[in-house]
């Protein structure tokens, strides 16, 4: 059972070099897990692509609609972000041993707390997961 980082989710819904790999991975797993944080970050990534001129509003609306239909249709298992996730993320950042950004640490804490293998396309985040003994998979494009 896997917890999928936003880097993989964005690649699945938005055209990117990693899109085929992300699609193959996600469709091969039954109910991959995400969190409410993932939902927020996907919306932010889509908004950034619009601002940068890499995505039209029409296509962005289609992406968001498809994502929400997957969330509401139970394609994903969605975890709420809870206080114990924040505490674990804070603890890991406080070790001062990894290049962890706050939201990345929170994703790792959710995956670890919920007993999920962490899946990411972010090499630094993958290396941090491994350093913290969180089981992780690194997805890279072909």
C-alpha positions as CSV (number, residue, x, y, z in Angstrom):
1,X,0.0,0.0,0.0
2,X,1.4,3.3,-1.1
3,X,1.2,7.0,-0.2
4,X,1.8,9.2,-3.3
5,X,3.5,12.5,-3.1
6,X,2.2,15.5,-5.0
7,X,5.1,15.3,-7.5
8,X,3.6,12.1,-8.8
9,X,0.0,13.3,-8.7
10,X,0.8,16.5,-10.6
11,X,2.6,14.4,-13.3
12,X,-0.4,12.1,-13.6
13,X,-2.9,14.9,-14.2
14,X,-0.7,17.5,-16.0
15,X,1.4,16.8,-19.1
16,X,5.0,16.3,-18.0
17,X,7.9,14.1,-18.9
18,X,7.0,11.8,-15.9
19,X,3.3,11.5,-16.9
20,X,3.4,8.0,-18.5
21,X,5.4,6.6,-15.6
22,X,3.0,8.2,-13.1
23,X,-0.1,6.9,-14.9
24,X,1.4,3.3,-15.1
25,X,2.3,3.4,-11.4
26,X,-1.0,4.8,-10.1
27,X,-3.3,2.6,-12.2
28,X,-1.3,-0.5,-11.1
29,X,-2.1,0.2,-7.4
30,X,-5.5,-0.2,-5.8
31,X,-6.5,2.9,-3.9
32,X,-3.2,4.8,-3.6
33,X,-3.2,7.1,-0.6
34,X,-3.0,10.9,-0.6
35,X,-3.9,13.5,2.0
36,X,-5.8,16.7,2.2
37,X,-2.4,18.4,1.8
38,X,-2.0,16.7,-1.6
39,X,-5.3,18.2,-2.7
40,X,-4.2,21.7,-1.8
41,X,-0.8,21.3,-3.4
42,X,-2.3,20.0,-6.7
43,X,-4.5,23.1,-6.9
44,X,-1.5,25.3,-6.2
45,X,0.6,23.5,-8.9
46,X,-2.2,23.9,-11.5
47,X,-2.6,27.6,-10.6
48,X,1.2,28.1,-11.0
49,X,1.1,26.4,-14.5
50,X,-1.7,28.9,-15.5
51,X,0.3,31.9,-14.2
52,X,3.4,30.7,-16.1
53,X,1.4,30.3,-19.3
54,X,2.0,26.5,-19.4
55,X,-1.7,25.6,-19.0
56,X,-4.9,27.2,-20.2
57,X,-7.7,27.9,-17.7
58,X,-9.9,25.5,-19.7
59,X,-7.4,22.6,-19.4
60,X,-6.8,23.5,-15.7
61,X,-10.5,23.2,-15.1
62,X,-10.5,19.8,-16.8
63,X,-7.6,18.6,-14.7
64,X,-9.2,19.8,-11.4
65,X,-12.5,18.2,-12.4
66,X,-10.9,14.9,-13.2
67,X,-8.8,14.9,-9.9
68,X,-11.9,15.7,-7.8
69,X,-13.9,13.0,-9.5
70,X,-11.1,10.6,-8.6
71,X,-11.1,11.8,-5.0
72,X,-14.9,11.7,-4.7
73,X,-15.1,8.4,-6.6
74,X,-12.7,6.6,-4.2
75,X,-9.8,6.1,-6.6
76,X,-7.7,7.4,-3.7
77,X,-7.7,6.7,-0.1
78,X,-7.4,10.2,1.5
79,X,-5.9,10.8,4.9
80,X,-6.6,14.0,6.9
81,X,-3.6,15.9,8.2
82,X,-3.6,15.4,12.0
83,X,-1.7,16.9,14.9
84,X,0.5,13.8,15.3
85,X,1.6,14.1,11.7
86,X,2.7,17.7,12.4
87,X,4.6,16.6,15.5
88,X,6.5,13.9,13.7
89,X,7.3,16.2,10.8
90,X,8.6,18.8,13.3
91,X,10.7,16.1,15.1
92,X,12.3,15.0,11.8
93,X,13.1,18.6,10.8
94,X,14.5,19.1,14.3
95,X,17.0,16.4,13.7
96,X,18.8,18.8,11.3
97,X,20.1,15.9,9.2
98,X,17.9,16.1,6.1
99,X,17.0,18.7,3.5
100,X,13.4,18.6,4.5
101,X,10.9,21.4,3.7
102,X,8.0,21.6,6.0
103,X,5.3,20.3,3.7
104,X,7.6,17.5,2.4
105,X,8.2,16.5,6.0
106,X,4.5,16.5,6.6
107,X,3.9,14.2,3.6
108,X,6.6,11.8,4.9
109,X,5.1,11.9,8.4
110,X,1.6,11.0,7.0
111,X,3.0,8.1,5.0
112,X,5.1,6.8,7.9
113,X,2.3,7.1,10.5
114,X,-0.2,5.4,8.2
115,X,2.2,2.5,7.4
116,X,2.4,3.4,3.7
117,X,5.3,3.2,1.3
118,X,6.1,6.7,0.2
119,X,6.2,7.3,-3.5
120,X,7.8,10.5,-5.0
121,X,9.4,11.9,-8.1
122,X,11.5,14.3,-6.0
123,X,15.0,12.9,-5.5
124,X,15.9,15.1,-2.5
125,X,12.7,14.0,-0.8
126,X,13.3,10.3,-1.6
127,X,16.8,10.6,-0.1
128,X,15.3,12.2,3.0
129,X,12.8,9.4,3.3
130,X,15.6,6.8,3.1
131,X,17.7,8.7,5.7
132,X,14.7,8.7,8.1
133,X,14.1,4.9,7.4
134,X,10.8,5.6,5.7
135,X,10.2,2.9,3.0
136,X,10.2,4.8,-0.3
137,X,10.0,4.4,-4.1
138,X,11.5,7.0,-6.4
139,X,9.7,7.3,-9.8
140,X,11.7,8.7,-12.6
141,X,10.7,9.2,-16.3
142,X,12.1,7.1,-19.1
